[in-house]
Amino acid sequence: MVVGGLGDITFEVSEETVKTLQNFQRSGSARVQTHARHMQTGLVEFTGKDPGKIAFDMRISKLLGEDPYWMMRRLDIYMTEGRAMVFSLGKRVYGEKWLIQSYTVKGENYAVNGHLIDATISLSLIEYDERMIT
């Protein structure tokens, strides 16, 4: 059962594979400028919205159908290329497109030969607007 995805990376649970996300967080912030005024409180001006951010952890296990090394390689390629991808959970699509801003891999279990078996990959995404400013 597919529960969401980031581009062509699906979050799913089935008899063959378990690739889930945990600790989902979405954040946004306003962009403001504070203008100093003599002997008065600064004047705050709203200048726009900063790009949204999404962060979550993915649990990857070779024993449950997904190779952590392969996933790390894909994420690194997508980040290096600046690939803008759709992010969805259930039937909800969040924003329009997202870039991988950073990722961290925490290796958890290794085989006798040193190959990574289980890992938690923490992803940070930033909202990407494809519109050109003219």
N, C-alpha and C positions, 0 to 999 in steps of 0.2 A: 504494500500500500504506500503510495507516494504521498508525503505530507507537505512537500514544498520543494523549493529549489533555488539555486543561484546559477543562472545561465543554464548550461548543460549538466551541472552537478545537481543530482536529485537527493533529497532527504527522504529516505524510505525505510520501510520495515517489511520484510517478507521472509519466506522460508529460507531463501538463499542469501539474503543480505540484510544487514542492519547498519544504517548510516543515518544517524539522528542528530538533531541539534539540541542544545541545552543552553540555559542561561541567556536567553534572547534579551537584548536591550536595544531600544531605539531612543535616540535623543535628537533634540533640535535646539537651536538658540537664535536669538535675535542679534543683529549687528547694530551697535549703538556707538555714537560719538558723543563724548562729553566736552562741552565748550566751557572754558573757564570764564567766570565773570567776577569782576573786582568786588570783593567784600560781599559776595552773594554765593548761594549754592550753585554749583555747576549746572548748566543747562544741558539736558540729555536729549539727543536727537536720534530717532529711529532711522537707520540708513538701509535696512533690508534684512533679509533672512540668511543666515549662514547655511551651507549645505548640511542636510541631515546626516546622521551617523547611525549605523547599526553594528552591533557586536554580538557574537555568539560563539559557542564552542561546538565543535563536531567531534563525535566519538567515532573513531575508525579502527576496525579490527580486521586483520588478515583472516582470522578464523571465522569471521562473520561476513566474508565476501568482498572486502575492500582492502587493497594494499595501501598502507599508510605512505610508503615511499612514492607510489604512483600519484596519490592525492597531493602530496607535497609538491611534486613536479608540476602537476596541472596548475595548482594555485600560484606557483612561482612564475610560470609562463603567463598566466592571465594577468598577474600583477605587473610583470615586466612589459607586456604589450599594452598595458592600460586598457584592457578589454572591459567595456561597459556592458553590464549584464542585468537582466531582470531578476528581482528577488521576490519570492512568493512563499506564503505559508497558508496551507489549506487552499481556499479559493480566493484569498486576498493577495493582491499584488501591491507591494509597498513602493511608493514613489514611481519613478519611471525607470531609471537605470542606476547602477551602483558600480563603483570601482573598488577593488581590493586595495585598501590603504596599507594594511600590514597583516601579517599572520605570525603566530608563534606555535611551534610544535612541542608538545610535552610527551616524550616517549615513556611508555609505561611498562611494557613487557617486551622482552627480547628472546629470541631463540638461542640455542646453544652456540650457533655460528655467528651470533651478533646481529642477525636480521631483526628489524623492528616488527613486532607482532601487533601491538596495540598502541594507539596514540590518541591524545586529545589535541585537536587543532583549534586554536582561538583565532577567529577572524575579525578584523575591523574593516567595515565598508564605509565609503563616503559617497553621498549622493552626487550624481553626475548629470549635468544639464547639457544636452547636445545642441541646444539652440545657439546659433551664432549671434554675437552682438555686433550690430552694424552702426 
